[in-house]
Amino acid sequence: MRPMSFIFSLLLTGGVFSAEPAKPNLVIIYMDDMGYADVGCFGAQGYQTPNIDRLAKEGRKFTNFHVAQAVCSASRTALLTGCYPNRIGIHGALGPTSKHGIHANEMTLGELVKQKGYATAAVGKWHLGHLPPFLPTNNGFDEYYGLPYSNDMWPYHPEMKKGFPALPMMENDKVVDADVTAEDQTHLTTDYTTRAVSFIERSKEKPFLLYLAHSMVHVPLFVSDKFKGKSGKGLFADVMMEVDWSVGQVLDTLDKHGLTNNTWIIFSSDNGPWLSYGDHAGSAGPLREGKGTAWEGGTRVTGLMRWPGKIPAGTTTDAMMMTIDILPTVAATIGAKLPAHPIDGKNVWPLIANESGAKNPHDFYAFYYEQNQLQAITSNDGRWKLQLPHKYRHLDTTQPRATGGIPVKYKQSEITAPELYDLYADISESRNVAADHPEVVSKLQAYAEMTRAELGDNLMKKATGSGTRPAGQVQKN
């Protein structure tokens, strides 16, 4: 016999049973400056990443997964808000003297899942503004531990003539270490991992969101004694092995507490490798250029997702996807409401779950860089990429490779006329086929014009568009 509560529920719903949306735990592990080919399942050479590779074996590998911009703050803004970062006034990498950051009216992923009672934590690098209004605990996260910006924004940076102020470690909205030292940095990966594991263990009775944003493998590279020299292949490989250990600790904790089957893990990076650092930088594999460019090596990053029973294990897709799609996809999955203002991402769950007939819901993706420069447009299937006229930094590979953490200089290059690349046939963007496909060029240029009207384009002397919103501001003293 059915319990009265069940019968009462049927009466309330008109006799139709309606299941609640899923409430998976969410774990997002976001690397810093890790290249497309820096993990084993994407072609890493000379060292092993078995725990990260486990995500590919037990989940889905995304080989055409992109960030919105190939630079720190902008990339993280896109992931956490579902917006192109220039839509909401965030460009480049915010520094210690910045007076702006994420606006209070923007909805972060933390605020989104709060609608459904999630516990939330941000651990590691934040970089959406270091002043109080912009910190994680004022933007949807119950707790925070980490660096407010990049680990090279400190007084010991070898390339800075004037220097940075002391680098702070923060817990929630308080500075707990006013001067992070080199020795402290050797503990960063371990400390972040300890905090992440602790949060999972303290939050296991309710749904939770863990945003674990590692400071590594951004230069300067640091590794703990337990991994120093372990790879036999140099410091970068040691650091990657330690990060892989960190992923393993998170996976083991989920296993230990019976949380694995109800946890959706997303593993990626904020942009491609900082190639000018040579042996202290990762690899973009077959992709052109790296961090700080709109070439594939800058924006195409490792993408791995696991949710047993929901995301098909051991599968790979080359479907085009961007980090702006994470927030709306999570919203659809857990039944949360999106913000009233426009965002740019769309629900791509059918692609993630490998549903029959799934297609990317976008018409195109736009790639901005520098101060609101529209530099490239890509078709929604990821095949066609139109590089628009712009200047970009280029690493001359004929010069000696950088060693020891001291970078070589980039050269400036320029695209003077639109260049079209067929990424299905030429992932390295080596053959401009614009002359062979004028109809594709015309279509992508039309999308570029639509984007400029909405978001602006400084290359066209159009600083803002009809759909841009300001960043949050703190009044200068």
Order of alpha helices (4+ residues) and beta strands (2+ residues): alpha-beta-alpha-beta-alpha-beta-alpha-beta-beta-beta-beta-alpha-alpha-beta-alpha-beta-alpha-beta-beta-beta-alpha-alpha-beta-beta-beta-beta-beta-beta-alpha-beta
